[in-house]
């Protein structure tokens, strides 16, 4: 049986990670893997997480299953964090939340829920988008269709083309959006664009699926959620996939959630029952440890304040690196062709000047590793290496 399996092409980003690990140069720089790094190049455990974890270990008396719905205090906190205290959808009881194994688990379970409704299998996905979006969603049976989002060559949003695609979409079509800190471009919609988008989605009866993987790493916890909160206020149905990997640093704990905003409390409850059934059939029960850490932080005002302060430090560092790299590239090129980097938000940006050949040369000749599509992770950039990286980029992409 197994010997009939065809050879599997290696994951492109995993290949970059392997090449970086094998590079013996003391000057090597990893801008490929999508994790936050501090000034020392480490991905530390947040102090608030450490404190909450110690408390859990001391107090926990059982490792019994948490149930397919997951940790309920965690779910309630995620609703408040993502939608905000007193959001109309919350006060109306129109929101139900399922804990999942990371944001990937959330996307897969919500994709299965969409298929189960029997109303549509069509989903519009922005071009470009995170590399794993297509695989996660189509593996559940959805059919992906391209939606213009960002012009890599010019470094600008294709908002008008995006709206044209939405206007032509059939009613009931699902639209995948990223709430903030767009991966891989760093280019987010502004407040006015979210307003226009909400009007089009509402008028055309389209269903948004918002992937929120980086809340708090763009402009702030409240600011980053403003767009999806607007959608949840104006539209009868909104699907949300949330991750705590980046903003809590809980990568390996796999902490995520699906939030369903339905037309009524009754429909939300029915949707939650279906989500639990789907989860039971895929992975049975979610892991507890990471969600329990988040719930512990949420329940303690001092820990919550400490977490928010640490998140602010992370966000400030990344945004500062954006400005530094944009300035260094301007000095190298003698123009401001890369100025958009400083205006974008989150950990990622795409350097449109990096062709596949330039990406290869950047690694081989300059020991600077980026994703195959030219995506760079600003959080992986040591301050001391900013000038050298800018010079390396100019040499391979003059």
LINDAQUI-V549046 format. One record per backbone hydrogen bond with DSSP energy under -0.5 kcal/mol. NH is the residue of the N-H (numbers start at 0). CO is the residue of the C=O. If there is no record, write none. Layout:
BEGIN
nh = (NH | NH)
co = (CO | CO)
END
This chain:
BEGIN
nh = (3 | 4 | 8 | 14 | 15 | 16 | 17 | 18 | 19 | 20 | 21 | 22 | 22 | 27 | 28 | 30 | 30 | 34 | 37 | 40 | 43 | 45 | 49 | 50 | 51 | 52 | 53 | 54 | 55 | 56 | 57 | 58 | 59 | 69 | 74 | 75 | 76 | 77 | 78 | 79 | 80 | 81 | 82 | 83 | 83 | 86 | 89 | 90 | 91 | 92 | 93 | 95 | 97 | 98 | 99 | 101 | 101 | 104 | 105 | 106 | 107 | 108 | 109 | 110 | 111 | 112 | 113 | 114 | 115 | 116 | 116 | 117 | 117 | 118 | 122 | 123 | 124 | 126 | 127 | 129 | 132 | 135 | 136 | 137 | 138 | 139 | 140 | 141 | 142 | 143 | 144 | 146 | 148 | 149 | 150 | 151 | 154 | 155 | 157 | 158 | 161 | 162 | 163 | 164 | 165 | 166 | 167 | 168 | 168 | 171 | 172 | 173 | 174 | 175 | 175 | 176 | 178 | 183 | 185 | 187 | 193 | 194 | 195 | 196 | 197 | 198 | 199 | 200 | 201 | 202 | 203 | 204 | 204 | 205 | 206 | 207 | 207 | 208 | 209 | 209 | 210 | 210 | 211 | 211 | 212 | 215 | 216 | 223 | 224 | 224 | 225 | 228 | 229 | 230 | 231 | 232 | 233 | 234 | 237 | 238 | 239 | 240 | 241 | 242 | 243 | 245 | 247 | 249 | 250 | 252 | 253 | 253 | 255 | 255 | 256 | 257 | 258 | 258 | 259 | 259 | 260 | 260 | 261 | 261 | 267 | 268 | 269 | 270 | 271 | 272 | 273 | 274 | 275 | 276 | 277 | 278 | 279 | 280 | 281 | 281 | 282 | 283 | 284 | 285 | 291 | 292 | 293 | 294 | 295 | 296 | 297 | 298 | 299 | 299 | 300 | 303 | 304 | 305 | 306 | 307 | 308 | 309 | 310 | 311 | 312 | 313 | 314 | 315 | 316 | 317 | 318 | 319 | 320 | 321 | 322 | 323 | 324 | 325 | 326 | 327 | 328 | 329 | 330 | 331 | 332 | 333 | 338 | 340 | 341 | 342 | 342 | 343 | 344 | 345 | 348 | 349 | 350 | 350 | 351 | 353 | 354 | 358 | 359 | 360 | 361 | 362 | 363 | 364 | 365 | 365 | 366 | 367 | 368 | 368 | 370 | 373 | 375 | 376 | 377 | 377 | 379 | 380 | 381 | 384 | 385 | 388 | 389 | 390 | 391 | 392 | 393 | 394 | 395 | 396)
co = (0 | 1 | 6 | 10 | 11 | 12 | 13 | 14 | 15 | 16 | 17 | 18 | 19 | 24 | 366 | 28 | 368 | 32 | 41 | 37 | 41 | 43 | 45 | 46 | 47 | 48 | 49 | 50 | 51 | 52 | 53 | 54 | 55 | 66 | 70 | 71 | 72 | 73 | 74 | 75 | 76 | 77 | 78 | 78 | 79 | 83 | 86 | 86 | 87 | 89 | 88 | 259 | 257 | 68 | 255 | 99 | 253 | 100 | 101 | 102 | 103 | 104 | 105 | 106 | 107 | 108 | 109 | 110 | 111 | 112 | 113 | 113 | 114 | 113 | 142 | 173 | 144 | 146 | 125 | 182 | 129 | 131 | 132 | 133 | 134 | 136 | 137 | 136 | 120 | 141 | 122 | 124 | 126 | 126 | 155 | 149 | 150 | 150 | 148 | 156 | 157 | 158 | 159 | 160 | 161 | 162 | 163 | 164 | 165 | 204 | 169 | 121 | 206 | 123 | 173 | 208 | 210 | 181 | 181 | 185 | 189 | 190 | 191 | 192 | 193 | 194 | 195 | 196 | 197 | 198 | 199 | 200 | 201 | 200 | 172 | 205 | 236 | 174 | 207 | 238 | 176 | 208 | 209 | 240 | 210 | 219 | 213 | 219 | 220 | 221 | 222 | 224 | 225 | 226 | 227 | 228 | 229 | 230 | 260 | 207 | 258 | 209 | 256 | 211 | 254 | 212 | 243 | 243 | 244 | 249 | 249 | 250 | 99 | 253 | 241 | 97 | 239 | 256 | 95 | 257 | 237 | 258 | 93 | 259 | 263 | 264 | 265 | 266 | 267 | 268 | 269 | 270 | 271 | 272 | 273 | 274 | 275 | 276 | 277 | 278 | 278 | 278 | 282 | 66 | 287 | 288 | 289 | 290 | 291 | 292 | 293 | 294 | 295 | 296 | 298 | 299 | 300 | 301 | 302 | 303 | 304 | 305 | 306 | 307 | 308 | 309 | 310 | 311 | 312 | 313 | 314 | 315 | 316 | 317 | 318 | 319 | 320 | 321 | 322 | 323 | 324 | 325 | 326 | 327 | 328 | 329 | 335 | 337 | 338 | 338 | 339 | 339 | 185 | 216 | 375 | 184 | 348 | 373 | 349 | 350 | 352 | 354 | 355 | 356 | 357 | 358 | 359 | 360 | 360 | 361 | 362 | 361 | 28 | 366 | 374 | 370 | 348 | 30 | 346 | 375 | 376 | 377 | 379 | 381 | 382 | 384 | 385 | 386 | 387 | 388 | 389 | 390 | 391 | 392)
END
